[in-house]
Amino acid sequence: MNAAPQVLIVGAGPTGLAAALFLTRRGVPVRVIDAGAEPTRTSKALGVNPRTLNLLEDTGVTAAIEAEAQAMRALRLHRRGKPLATLGIDWAAMGAEHRMVILPQARTEALLTVALAALGVSVERGLGLTALSQTADAVSATLSDGSTRTVPVLFAADGAHSVARKALNLEFPGDGWNEPWQLLDVDLTGPAADEGWIDLRPEGPFVCLPFSGKTFRLIGFGPPMLDSLPAGWTAGTVHWRSDFRISHRMVERMSVGRVCLAGDAAHIHSPIGARGMNLGIEDAFVFAACATDFLSGQPGRLDDYGRLRHPVDAAVVRNVRALTSAVRNTSPAADLMRRLVIPVVARTPFVLNRILKVGMGLDHPVTLR
């Protein structure tokens, strides 16, 4: 785009790319920068939920995702290696227009990038934010090449260690758990390619999710997961492995003056529930509407962004923390509760659908006003 950018987007992950796409389609000129020299090759997120597919539908990205992605038909729950329940998903009962699909985050980012390029917008890579200041009229951003750019609005989607959040002196309250969790992307024979698998074991949970083709993602803590695969499963090539620690944090404010935060810069939580990338794209959608109105002469709309998104995102962080806490609990009492309660919940559609809506992104409306 030839017009001077009205919004500087810091971070070209799915949140920043989605914001750039939504804004550009609304006629708002943007500039997108990212400190990384290349797009991320590994994929933290896998699930693209029905809400995200709804938000991206008019952009053409939804059709591209669904053409490439893999459906997840069911979730099989086990306790100590024995089946507890198989959770099929009644999409119509949850009011979903799209099914949740599995696509590695790197591919979702690539498809967003292609859609942006078709509109004449490209990412400036190897260029990060180092400092910012603002007045009542503009934001001044100092970039890693030593230059300073002044723009009407800055959108910070620069991750959990956000430079923008720190420059604004915003607290990032929450807590973390000390145990190291394992993450592996590995070729497996044995599991169904369109089902998730959770085994709640005394030593810690074992989670297996479809990734791509014959590759699956394993998540858990405790003994090495490849040493304790379910009976009949065989491991092949390990494509990626990492250890991580889980934190649940929510920024105290999501908008300060002309700067707005979104995605991991504003909230982080465990991967249980598959909400991280999807929640950031929701942030981007609401921000684009608010920023467009603000730039069109409605001065309170950037404040509206924080007012609208903070309680929604904070509730998701709380819910995901509670869900993860239940999964990671290895006490005898928790083990007994799972054995008794999970089969009942699986046979109670109303309760089951309320729980599943958290992971599907259908637990709240997306409100623009």
C-alpha positions in Angstrom: 0.0 0.0 0.0 1.3 3.4 -0.9 -0.5 5.5 1.8 1.4 6.3 5.0 0.7 3.6 7.6 -1.9 4.5 10.2 -1.2 1.4 12.3 2.2 -0.1 13.0 1.8 -3.8 13.8 4.7 -5.2 15.9 4.9 -9.0 15.5 4.0 -11.2 12.4 2.6 -14.2 14.2 -1.0 -15.2 13.6 -2.3 -12.3 15.7 -0.3 -9.6 14.0 -1.0 -11.0 10.5 -4.7 -11.3 11.2 -4.8 -7.7 12.4 -3.0 -6.5 9.3 -5.5 -8.5 7.1 -8.6 -7.2 8.9 -7.4 -3.6 8.9 -6.3 -3.6 5.2 -9.6 -5.0 4.2 -11.2 -2.1 6.1 -9.1 0.4 4.1 -6.6 1.2 6.9 -2.9 1.4 5.7 -0.6 -0.8 7.9 3.0 -1.5 8.4 4.0 -5.0 9.8 7.4 -5.6 11.3 8.9 -8.7 13.0 12.2 -9.1 14.8 12.6 -12.6 13.3 14.6 -12.9 10.1 12.3 -15.7 8.9 8.9 -17.0 9.6 8.7 -19.5 12.5 9.2 -23.1 11.2 7.9 -24.8 14.4 4.3 -24.7 15.3 3.0 -24.0 18.8 -0.6 -24.1 17.9 -2.4 -26.8 16.0 -6.2 -26.3 16.3 -8.1 -23.8 14.3 -11.4 -23.5 16.0 -14.8 -22.7 14.6 -14.8 -19.1 15.9 -11.5 -18.3 14.1 -12.8 -19.9 10.9 -15.9 -17.7 11.1 -13.9 -14.5 11.6 -11.6 -15.3 8.6 -14.3 -16.5 6.3 -14.7 -13.2 4.3 -10.9 -13.0 3.8 -10.7 -16.3 1.9 -8.3 -17.7 4.4 -10.9 -20.0 5.9 -11.4 -21.8 2.6 -7.6 -22.1 2.2 -7.3 -23.6 5.8 -10.1 -26.0 5.3 -8.7 -27.2 2.0 -5.4 -28.1 3.6 -6.4 -29.0 7.2 -7.3 -32.2 8.8 -10.5 -32.7 10.8 -10.5 -34.0 14.4 -13.5 -36.3 14.7 -13.3 -37.3 18.3 -11.4 -37.2 21.6 -10.7 -40.5 23.4 -10.2 -40.2 27.2 -8.4 -42.9 29.2 -7.4 -43.4 32.8 -4.4 -45.5 33.6 -4.4 -46.9 30.0 -8.1 -48.0 30.1 -10.8 -46.3 28.1 -13.1 -43.9 30.0 -15.0 -42.3 27.3 -15.0 -41.2 23.6 -16.2 -37.7 23.1 -17.8 -37.1 19.8 -18.6 -33.5 18.9 -22.1 -32.4 17.9 -21.2 -29.3 16.0 -24.8 -28.3 15.4 -25.7 -28.5 19.1 -22.9 -26.1 19.8 -24.0 -23.6 17.1 -20.8 -24.0 15.1 -20.8 -23.1 11.4 -17.4 -24.8 10.9 -15.8 -27.8 12.4 -12.5 -27.5 14.3 -9.6 -28.5 12.2 -6.0 -29.3 12.7 -3.3 -27.3 10.8 0.2 -26.5 12.1 0.5 -22.8 13.1 3.3 -22.3 10.6 0.9 -23.1 7.8 -1.9 -20.9 9.2 0.6 -18.0 9.2 1.7 -18.8 5.7 -1.9 -18.7 4.4 -2.5 -15.4 6.2 0.7 -14.0 4.7 -0.4 -15.0 1.2 -3.8 -13.3 1.7 -2.0 -10.1 2.8 0.4 -10.2 -0.1 -2.6 -10.3 -2.5 -3.6 -7.0 -0.9 -0.1 -5.5 -1.4 1.1 -5.9 2.2 4.3 -7.6 3.1 6.1 -8.3 6.4 9.4 -6.4 7.1 11.5 -9.1 8.8 14.6 -8.6 10.9 13.1 -5.4 12.2 11.9 -5.2 15.8 10.7 -2.7 18.3 13.2 -1.5 20.9 11.3 1.4 22.6 8.2 3.5 22.3 6.7 6.7 23.6 3.4 8.5 22.9 1.6 11.8 23.2 -2.1 12.5 22.9 -1.6 12.7 19.1 0.8 9.9 18.1 3.1 7.0 19.0 6.8 7.2 18.4 8.4 3.8 17.9 12.1 3.2 17.9 13.1 0.3 15.7 16.1 -2.1 15.8 17.7 -0.4 12.8 17.9 2.8 14.8 15.1 4.6 13.0 12.1 6.1 14.7 8.6 6.0 13.1 5.6 8.0 14.2 2.2 6.6 13.7 -1.4 7.2 14.9 -1.8 3.7 16.5 0.5 0.9 17.5 -0.7 -2.7 17.8 1.7 -4.9 19.9 1.5 -8.6 19.0 5.1 -9.2 19.9 4.8 -12.2 22.2 5.1 -13.2 25.8 8.2 -11.1 26.3 6.6 -8.1 24.6 8.9 -5.0 24.3 5.8 -2.9 24.0 4.2 -4.2 27.2 7.4 -3.6 29.1 7.8 -0.1 27.6 4.3 0.7 28.9 5.3 -0.5 32.4 2.3 -2.9 32.5 2.2 -5.7 35.0 1.7 -9.2 33.7 0.3 -10.9 36.8 -0.4 -14.6 37.1 1.5 -17.8 38.1 3.5 -20.6 36.7 4.1 -24.3 37.5 7.6 -25.7 38.0 7.4 -29.1 36.4 8.8 -29.3 32.9 6.3 -30.4 30.3 7.5 -32.4 27.2 6.4 -31.6 23.7 7.3 -33.8 20.7 6.2 -33.9 17.1 6.8 -37.5 16.1 5.7 -40.0 13.4 3.5 -42.7 14.9 1.7 -45.8 13.7 -1.2 -46.9 15.8 -3.4 -43.8 16.6 -6.2 -42.7 14.4 -5.3 -39.7 12.3 -8.5 -37.8 13.0 -8.7 -38.4 16.8 -7.2 -36.9 19.9 -6.1 -39.2 22.8 -5.7 -38.3 26.4 -4.5 -40.8 29.1 -4.7 -39.5 32.7 -1.9 -41.5 34.3 -0.7 -41.5 37.9 2.7 -40.0 36.9 1.1 -37.3 34.7 -1.1 -36.8 31.6 -0.3 -38.2 28.2 -1.8 -36.2 25.4 -1.6 -37.1 21.7 -3.1 -34.9 19.0 -3.1 -35.2 15.2 -0.5 -32.9 13.6 -0.1 -33.6 9.9 -0.4 -36.9 8.0 1.4 -39.6 10.0 2.9 -37.0 12.4 1.4 -36.5 15.9 2.0 -34.1 18.7 2.7 -35.5 22.2 2.3 -33.3 25.3 2.8 -34.3 28.9 5.1 -34.4 31.9 6.6 -37.3 33.8 8.6 -40.2 32.3 9.8 -39.8 28.6 6.6 -40.2 26.6 8.2 -42.3 23.9 9.0 -44.9 26.6 5.4 -45.3 27.5 3.4 -45.3 24.3 0.0 -47.0 24.4 -0.1 -50.7 23.4 0.2 -51.2 19.7 1.7 -47.8 18.9 5.2 -47.4 17.3 7.3 -44.3 17.1 9.3 -43.3 14.0 11.1 -40.0 13.2 11.0 -37.3 15.9 10.7 -34.0 14.0 10.8 -31.6 17.0 11.1 -31.8 20.7 11.0 -29.2 23.4 10.6 -28.8 27.1 8.5 -25.9 28.5 6.9 -24.7 31.7 3.3 -23.5 31.9 2.3 -20.1 33.0 -1.1 -18.4 33.2 -0.9 -14.6 33.0 -3.1 -11.7 32.0 -1.9 -8.1 31.4 -3.5 -5.5 33.6 -4.6 -3.4 30.7 -4.9 -4.1 26.9 -4.9 -0.5 25.7 -2.9 2.5 26.9 -3.5 5.6 24.9 -2.8 4.8 21.3 -1.1 1.4 22.0 -3.0 -1.8 22.1 -1.8 -5.3 23.1 -3.0 -8.6 21.9 -2.2 -12.3 21.7 0.7 -13.6 23.9 1.8 -10.0 24.6 -1.5 -9.7 26.6 -2.3 -13.2 27.8 -0.5 -16.6 28.1 -1.8 -20.0 29.2 -1.3 -23.7 28.8 -1.9 -25.3 25.4 -4.6 -27.5 27.0 -7.8 -26.2 25.4 -6.2 -25.0 22.1 -7.1 -21.3 22.6 -3.8 -19.4 22.3 -3.6 -18.6 18.6 -7.3 -18.5 18.2 -7.8 -16.0 21.1 -5.2 -13.7 19.5 -7.0 -13.7 16.2 -10.2 -12.7 18.1 -8.2 -9.9 19.6 -7.1 -8.8 16.2 -10.7 -8.9 14.8 -12.0 -6.6 17.6 -9.0 -4.3 17.4 -9.4 -3.8 13.7 -13.0 -2.6 14.2 -12.1 -0.4 17.1 -9.0 1.1 15.4 -10.9 1.8 12.2 -13.5 3.7 14.1 -10.9 5.6 16.1 -9.0 6.7 13.0 -12.3 7.8 11.5 -12.9 10.2 14.3 -14.4 8.2 17.2 -11.9 9.0 20.0 -13.1 6.5 22.6 -12.8 3.4 20.4 -9.3 2.3 21.4 -10.4 2.3 25.0 -13.3 0.2 23.9 -10.9 -2.4 22.6 -9.5 -2.9 26.1 -12.9 -2.8 27.7 -14.3 -5.4 25.3 -11.4 -7.8 25.3 -9.9 -7.8 28.8 -12.7 -9.6 30.6 -13.2 -12.1 27.8 -9.5 -13.0 27.6 -9.1 -13.0 31.4 -12.0 -15.5 31.6 -10.4 -17.8 29.0 -7.1 -17.7 30.9 -9.0 -18.7 34.2 -10.9 -21.5 32.5 -7.8 -22.9 30.8 -5.9 -22.8 34.0 -8.7 -24.7 35.8 -8.8 -27.3 33.0 -5.1 -27.7 33.0 -5.0 -28.0 36.8 -7.5 -30.8 36.6 -5.5 -32.6 33.9 -2.2 -32.3 35.8 -3.6 -33.3 39.2 -2.1 -36.7 40.0 -3.6 -37.1 43.5 -5.6 -40.2 44.4 -8.7 -38.1 45.0 -8.4 -36.6 41.5 -7.9 -40.1 40.0 -11.1 -41.4 41.7 -13.0 -38.3 40.6 -12.0 -38.9 36.9 -13.1 -42.5 37.1 -16.5 -41.6 38.4 -17.3 -38.3 36.7 -15.9 -38.4 33.2 -18.1 -41.3 32.0 -21.2 -39.5 33.3 -20.2 -36.2 31.7 -19.6 -38.0 28.4 -23.2 -39.2 28.5 -24.6 -35.8 29.3 -24.7 -33.7 26.1 -25.6 -30.4 27.7 -22.7 -30.5 30.2 -20.3 -32.0 27.6 -21.1 -29.3 25.1 -20.6 -26.5 27.6 -17.1 -27.9 28.3 -16.3 -28.4 24.7 -17.3 -24.8 23.8 -14.3 -23.5 25.8 -12.0 -25.3 23.4 -14.0 -24.4 20.3 -14.0 -20.7 21.0 -17.8 -20.7 21.3 -18.0 -19.9 25.0 -18.7 -16.1 24.4 -19.8 -13.8 21.6 -17.3 -11.6 19.8 -18.6 -8.1 20.7 -17.5 -5.0 18.7 -19.5 -2.5 20.8 
